[in-house]
Amino acid sequence: MVIFKGLYSFGPGEKTFRACGSEHEFWVADSSAQLELKYSQLISFEKQGEPVYIEVEGIQIPSAKDGAQGAYERTLIVKKVKKITKEIPAGCK
């Protein structure tokens, strides 16, 4: 299991992750059943899509070619949420 640190956005048709210092975005599959719940506790419904900083344990796999994730080369499968906060570290914009 690998720890991923970066920015997560969730909204209609959008579940994306971008690692700190990277330009590549991943589609996110939340097998922990915690990430979307904790995101919705931090970000009001009206502001969905606003990025938050996360640290999660997970794995990367090639994305399926159908559905929304088809636009992304890789999918991050989140196994465990270690940290989620609106406070984005200076080195992770």
Secondary structure in CASP SS format (residue, H / E / C, confidence):
PFRMAT SS
TARGET T0000
AUTHOR 0000-0000-0000
METHOD secondary structure of the structure
MODEL  1
M C 1.00
V E 1.00
I E 1.00
F E 1.00
K E 1.00
G E 1.00
L E 1.00
Y E 1.00
S E 1.00
F E 1.00
G E 1.00
P C 1.00
G C 1.00
E E 1.00
K E 1.00
T E 1.00
F E 1.00
R E 1.00
A E 1.00
C C 1.00
G C 1.00
S C 1.00
E C 1.00
H C 1.00
E E 1.00
F E 1.00
W E 1.00
V E 1.00
A E 1.00
D E 1.00
S C 1.00
S C 1.00
A C 1.00
Q C 1.00
L H 1.00
E H 1.00
L H 1.00
K H 1.00
Y H 1.00
S H 1.00
Q H 1.00
L H 1.00
I C 1.00
S C 1.00
F H 1.00
E H 1.00
K H 1.00
Q C 1.00
G C 1.00
E C 1.00
P C 1.00
V E 1.00
Y E 1.00
I E 1.00
E E 1.00
V E 1.00
E E 1.00
G E 1.00
I E 1.00
Q E 1.00
I E 1.00
P E 1.00
S C 1.00
A C 1.00
K C 1.00
D C 1.00
G C 1.00
A H 1.00
Q H 1.00
G H 1.00
A H 1.00
Y C 1.00
E C 1.00
R E 1.00
T E 1.00
L E 1.00
I E 1.00
V E 1.00
K E 1.00
K E 1.00
V E 1.00
K E 1.00
K E 1.00
I E 1.00
T E 1.00
K C 1.00
E C 1.00
I C 1.00
P C 1.00
A C 1.00
G C 1.00
C C 1.00
K C 1.00
END
